[in-house]
Amino acid sequence: MFTNVIEELLKHACPTIKYRINKEILNRQETFEIYQPKILEDKRVQYTLSWQNTDGYFGEVFHGGWIPREERKYSTTGAESALRFLSEMGFPKENQNVCKGLSVLLDSNWNRGASCWNMYYPEIGLFGDDLIRAVVFSYFKIEEHEFIQKEIQKAFDCMERVNQINSVNEIIQEYKGKNAYKPGVILPWSYHLKLLAFTESWRVNNNLERLAQFMDHLIELSPFPDIYIKYRSQLIAPASIFPKDLKKSLKDFNDKDWFSWFHTFELFSRMGIVKKVPILKRQLDELKEILSQGDGFFRIKPKDYCFNKWSVYTGLALEEYWKKERWMYDLTFRSLIILKHSGEIL
């Protein structure tokens, strides 16, 4: 069913999708340089590269930045958003801009900009900047640094502790009318999922089966309420996992659900656990049915804001503009990535 779909995408989709289909779906030895001139014509790419300073650092801060630019009071340009976007656009770690941008993140002053993420108190559940930095490196298949290995182990440990929780109510307390984690307890965040999705070193012995068990239990605990971390008198919102109801059927999705689902389900597929977790296997079958009804294409058009606005939390659109069928190319490509990592496309 997907032969004709892939052929159409290779003919008509944007250069990044063409490159990534060849490299990631068809396993061809394609080089980025072949597609680079056309990818560099993308105005979002030009804007992102314009953030890079003379020392190689992207933007003004580490954790922040909107692509295209977002007019907000506290809007800044940020290294994390820049490198996440460039990795999704196909830029490899060998690219000169990326190489410089990553190298400067190994310097002592890598975390620029005042932020609560400068705090690191795991004993109260506040992880922090090293976790996010490790994720940024993992986007480019880099995980050999000691700090990344430590964060991978912490992420896996956080997943394992989920098995000790029978109800979300066991780990929350009320503070100023809001839910806050009890000290020392926290659910996994989206950054934990990202780090495990884009790294390989943890996939030894029976760790894959163990992770599937942890995620099965975590999914059963959903839907999740909004939960904050209490630090002194301050409430900090962690990067939660969305959608909040991980058991929801795809046929019941609204526009807001689709971005969260594509983003998070791709991470599940990259972990290699989709077929090991019954609820995820059911959602995979639902996706396959949607594609079958669309002759291999994903033809449900959600609202585009979260797909097209790139930041540390949003953005999946590789097509520069979602005119005509461009949105369908993007979501069909994401579907193919999910199928590939779930073992449905060999």
PAFIRO-841376 format. One line per 4 residues: for each residue x, y, z of C-alpha. Coordinates in nm, 4 decimals. Layout:
<lumfis>
X:Y:Z; ...
</lumfis>
This chain:
<lumfis>
0.0000:0.0000:0.0000; 0.2827:0.2409:0.0805; 0.4869:0.2014:-0.2391; 0.2742:0.4540:-0.4289
0.2621:0.6825:-0.1248; 0.6394:0.6898:-0.0947; 0.6756:0.7481:-0.4689; 0.4449:1.0512:-0.4520
0.6264:1.1947:-0.1509; 0.9620:1.1494:-0.3240; 0.8254:1.3393:-0.6248; 0.6298:1.6208:-0.4611
0.7138:1.6633:-0.0913; 0.9662:1.9124:0.0480; 1.3417:1.8337:0.0275; 1.3618:1.7365:0.3959
1.0856:1.4772:0.3648; 1.2503:1.3388:0.0495; 1.5844:1.3128:0.2264; 1.4439:1.1559:0.5408
1.2317:0.9030:0.3496; 1.5381:0.7854:0.1605; 1.7528:0.7740:0.4715; 1.5122:0.6612:0.7444
1.2363:0.4716:0.5624; 1.4183:0.3174:0.2655; 1.7566:0.2873:0.4427; 1.9437:0.4347:0.1463
2.2898:0.5833:0.1868; 2.1775:0.9319:0.0972; 2.3957:1.2275:0.1939; 2.2525:1.5475:0.3360
2.4656:1.7587:0.1015; 2.2575:1.6454:-0.1972; 1.9458:1.8044:-0.0481; 2.1129:2.0851:0.1480
2.0867:2.3632:-0.1157; 1.7081:2.3215:-0.1394; 1.6646:2.2796:0.2379; 1.8572:2.6035:0.2901
1.5971:2.7873:0.0808; 1.3419:2.7290:0.3573; 1.2928:3.0662:0.5296; 1.2590:2.8955:0.8692
1.5996:2.7372:0.8221; 1.7509:3.0708:0.7212; 1.5958:3.2373:1.0254; 1.7222:2.9675:1.2610
2.0758:2.9777:1.1229; 2.0725:3.3572:1.1674; 2.0547:3.3000:1.5440; 2.4044:3.1512:1.5549
2.6604:3.3711:1.7288; 3.0294:3.3941:1.6456; 3.1149:3.1405:1.9179; 2.8676:2.8910:1.7694
2.5909:2.9346:2.0296; 2.2386:2.9554:1.8883; 2.0360:3.2449:2.0239; 2.0256:3.4254:2.3553
1.9225:3.1464:2.5924; 1.9370:2.7694:2.6100; 1.5742:2.6722:2.6812; 1.3576:2.8794:2.4483
1.2932:3.0194:2.1037; 1.0099:3.0211:1.8461; 1.0359:2.9370:1.4757; 0.8863:3.1319:1.3008
0.9314:3.4161:1.5474; 0.6598:3.4516:1.8083; 0.5772:3.8040:1.9225; 0.5657:3.7637:2.2990
0.6760:3.9804:2.5872; 0.9460:3.7375:2.6984; 1.0185:3.5866:2.3570; 1.3835:3.4986:2.2973
1.5946:3.2989:2.0560; 1.7193:2.9726:2.2034; 1.9734:2.6985:2.1410; 1.7412:2.4098:2.2245
1.4720:2.5121:1.9754; 1.7287:2.5826:1.7035; 1.9044:2.2488:1.7339; 1.5799:2.0531:1.7664
1.4457:2.2154:1.4493; 1.7670:2.1622:1.2526; 1.7781:1.7957:1.3516; 1.4209:1.7499:1.2292
1.5083:1.9263:0.9046; 1.7733:1.6615:0.8452; 2.0894:1.8446:0.9510; 2.3456:1.5837:1.0676
2.5902:1.6254:1.3547; 2.8708:1.6676:1.0992; 2.7145:1.9854:0.9600; 2.9374:2.2824:1.0448
2.6614:2.4885:1.2057; 2.5382:2.1975:1.4135; 2.8871:2.0898:1.5118; 2.9675:2.4376:1.6458
2.6293:2.4655:1.8155; 2.6790:2.1385:1.9998; 3.0433:2.2008:2.0871; 2.9632:2.5214:2.2730
2.7072:2.3300:2.4822; 3.0029:2.1478:2.6358; 3.1505:2.4733:2.7682; 3.1089:2.5859:3.1293
2.8641:2.8655:3.0407; 2.6455:2.6563:2.8117; 2.3175:2.7223:2.9969; 2.2603:3.0866:2.9138
1.9648:3.2868:3.0332; 1.8059:3.3120:3.3775; 1.5581:3.0299:3.4238; 1.4216:2.7954:3.6864
1.5901:2.5261:3.4782; 1.9189:2.6394:3.6289; 1.8020:2.4623:3.9452; 1.8720:2.0950:3.9881
1.7206:1.9296:4.2936; 1.6310:1.5702:4.2080; 1.5455:1.4997:4.5730; 1.2311:1.7116:4.5311
1.1623:1.5875:4.1806; 1.3088:1.8885:4.0010; 1.5334:1.7528:3.7312; 1.6837:2.0167:3.5128
1.9143:2.1536:3.2523; 2.1386:1.8489:3.2086; 1.8376:1.6370:3.1149; 1.7386:1.8843:2.8435
2.0981:1.9198:2.7230; 2.1278:1.5405:2.6986; 1.8098:1.5322:2.4866; 1.9519:1.7923:2.2475
2.2620:1.5798:2.1910; 2.0487:1.2673:2.1500; 1.8654:1.4271:1.8553; 2.1954:1.3904:1.6677
2.2650:1.0322:1.7844; 2.5248:1.1456:2.0373; 2.5146:0.9728:2.3746; 2.8716:0.8853:2.4709
2.9290:1.1826:2.7027; 2.9247:1.0948:3.0713; 2.6511:1.3461:3.1584; 2.4253:1.1943:2.8903
2.4774:0.8423:3.0228; 2.3869:0.9637:3.3726; 2.0676:1.1234:3.2434; 1.9716:0.8090:3.0520
1.9995:0.6073:3.3724; 1.7974:0.8660:3.5649; 1.5287:0.8603:3.2959; 1.5081:0.4827:3.3115
1.4966:0.4947:3.6927; 1.2119:0.7473:3.6756; 1.0193:0.5096:3.4489; 1.0839:0.2204:3.6866
0.9473:0.4104:3.9879; 0.6120:0.4379:3.8098; 0.5477:0.0736:3.9039; 0.5332:0.1775:4.2697
0.2360:0.4071:4.2046; -0.1177:0.2693:4.2059; -0.2948:0.6024:4.1564; -0.1854:0.9538:4.0657
-0.3619:1.0740:4.3799; -0.0958:0.8947:4.5857; 0.1761:1.1334:4.4710; 0.0039:1.4728:4.4700
-0.0835:1.7262:4.7353; -0.2801:2.0500:4.7167; -0.0929:2.3783:4.7310; -0.2591:2.7144:4.6703
-0.5529:2.5411:4.5056; -0.3366:2.3444:4.2598; -0.1940:1.9947:4.2416; 0.1731:1.9658:4.3387
0.3969:1.6624:4.3552; 0.4838:1.5321:4.6973; 0.8588:1.5722:4.7636; 1.0775:1.3153:4.5912
0.8027:1.1739:4.3675; 0.7328:1.2593:4.0077; 0.5870:1.1070:3.6931; 0.8052:1.0838:3.3821
0.8186:1.3949:3.1654; 0.8242:1.4284:2.7893; 1.2020:1.4820:2.8112; 1.2435:1.1375:2.9673
1.0573:0.9903:2.6710; 1.2665:1.1879:2.4238; 1.5961:1.0822:2.5765; 1.5071:0.7132:2.5709
1.3558:0.7416:2.2230; 1.6688:0.8859:2.0644; 1.9363:0.6819:2.2451; 2.0439:0.3197:2.2099
2.2824:0.2340:2.4945; 2.0035:0.1432:2.7410; 1.8644:-0.1257:2.5066; 2.0525:-0.4164:2.6627
1.9509:-0.7393:2.8359; 1.5748:-0.7244:2.9057; 1.5514:-0.3443:2.9360; 1.3140:-0.3132:2.6397
1.0652:-0.5517:2.7991; 1.1015:-0.3739:3.1330; 1.0395:-0.0348:2.9755; 0.7299:-0.1705:2.8016
0.5973:-0.2854:3.1405; 0.6669:0.0559:3.2967; 0.4969:0.2390:3.0100; 0.1974:0.0049:3.0175
0.1472:0.0919:3.3840; 0.2008:0.4645:3.3216; -0.0606:0.4632:3.0461; -0.3076:0.2893:3.2766
-0.2589:0.5732:3.5294; -0.3793:0.8297:3.2741; -0.5594:1.0634:3.2242; -0.3241:1.2933:3.4151
-0.4287:1.6187:3.5842; -0.2106:1.9275:3.5743; 0.0611:1.8716:3.8366; 0.3233:2.1247:3.9430
0.6535:2.0950:4.1269; 0.6693:2.2966:4.4487; 1.0024:2.4668:4.4989; 0.9951:2.6840:4.8135
0.6821:2.8945:4.7510; 0.7013:2.8636:4.3725; 0.5043:2.6251:4.1516; 0.6906:2.5076:3.8427
0.5149:2.3337:3.5534; 0.7210:2.0411:3.4229; 0.7187:1.9268:3.0606; 0.4277:1.6881:3.0990
0.3396:1.4018:2.8678; 0.0556:1.4788:2.6262; -0.2120:1.3805:2.5432; -0.3111:1.3583:2.9067
-0.5287:1.0557:2.8350; -0.2901:0.8062:2.6769; -0.5686:0.5456:2.6483; -0.7951:0.7539:2.4261
-0.9076:0.6047:2.0957; -0.7968:0.7887:1.7816; -1.1591:0.8031:1.6606; -1.2394:1.0278:1.9590
-0.9599:1.2796:1.8908; -1.0160:1.6516:1.8481; -0.7778:1.8946:1.6776; -0.5658:1.9486:1.9876
-0.5225:1.5753:2.0426; -0.3586:1.5084:1.7074; -0.0405:1.7085:1.7592; 0.0167:1.5634:2.1055
-0.0496:1.2121:1.9814; 0.1808:1.2295:1.6785; 0.4584:1.3801:1.8885; 0.4352:1.1306:2.1745
0.3470:0.8205:1.9732; 0.6519:0.8734:1.7532; 0.8610:0.8634:2.0709; 0.6925:0.5385:2.1780
0.7644:0.3887:1.8361; 1.1279:0.4974:1.8477; 1.1608:0.3273:2.1866; 1.0498:0.0044:2.0211
0.7664:-0.0672:2.2640; 0.4496:-0.0108:2.0582; 0.3750:-0.3765:1.9886; 0.4661:-0.4727:2.3462
0.2003:-0.2476:2.5051; -0.1626:-0.3464:2.4278; -0.3042:0.0071:2.4259; -0.0279:0.1311:2.1951
-0.0761:-0.1692:1.9664; -0.4466:-0.0832:1.9454; -0.3684:0.2775:1.8510; -0.1189:0.1577:1.5904
-0.3935:-0.0569:1.4364; -0.6243:0.2464:1.4372; -0.3591:0.4509:1.2552; -0.3195:0.1761:0.9955
-0.6959:0.1766:0.9409; -0.6971:0.5555:0.8915; -0.4178:0.5210:0.6358; -0.5957:0.2344:0.4631
-0.9085:0.4463:0.4246; -0.6928:0.7201:0.2705; -0.5153:0.4898:0.0225; -0.2033:0.5077:0.2342
-0.2218:0.8819:0.3048; -0.3200:1.0490:0.6311; -0.6175:1.2599:0.5203; -0.7472:1.4004:0.8507
-0.6486:1.7678:0.8632; -0.6051:1.9049:1.2183; -0.5481:2.2707:1.3015; -0.1916:2.3603:1.2166
-0.0715:2.5913:1.4969; 0.1171:2.3380:1.7099; 0.2449:2.1577:1.4016; 0.3803:2.4707:1.2321
0.5075:2.6728:1.5290; 0.8410:2.5237:1.6289; 0.9640:2.5578:1.9862; 1.1033:2.3333:2.2583
0.7538:2.1790:2.2907; 0.5760:2.2325:1.9584; 0.6448:2.1815:1.5905; 0.6360:1.8793:1.3594
0.5747:2.0334:1.0153; 0.8665:1.9866:0.7779; 0.6772:2.1481:0.4905; 0.7283:2.5235:0.5064
0.3637:2.5978:0.4202; 0.0557:2.3797:0.4681; -0.1148:2.4828:0.1439; -0.2962:2.2410:-0.0847
-0.1807:1.8889:0.0116; 0.1360:1.9881:0.1967; -0.0193:1.9179:0.5358; -0.1050:1.5654:0.4160
0.2567:1.5037:0.3116; 0.3762:1.5992:0.6590; 0.1320:1.3801:0.8498; 0.1733:1.0904:0.6097
0.5499:1.1105:0.6578; 0.5067:1.1087:1.0372; 0.2794:0.8073:1.0005; 0.5450:0.6279:0.7946
0.8074:0.7020:1.0604; 0.5798:0.5510:1.3248; 0.5162:0.2428:1.1119; 0.8866:0.2043:1.0380
0.9932:0.2120:1.4016; 0.7023:-0.0138:1.4966; 0.8226:-0.2815:1.2567; 0.5406:-0.2404:1.0043
0.7734:-0.1264:0.7223; 1.0912:-0.3257:0.6712
</lumfis>
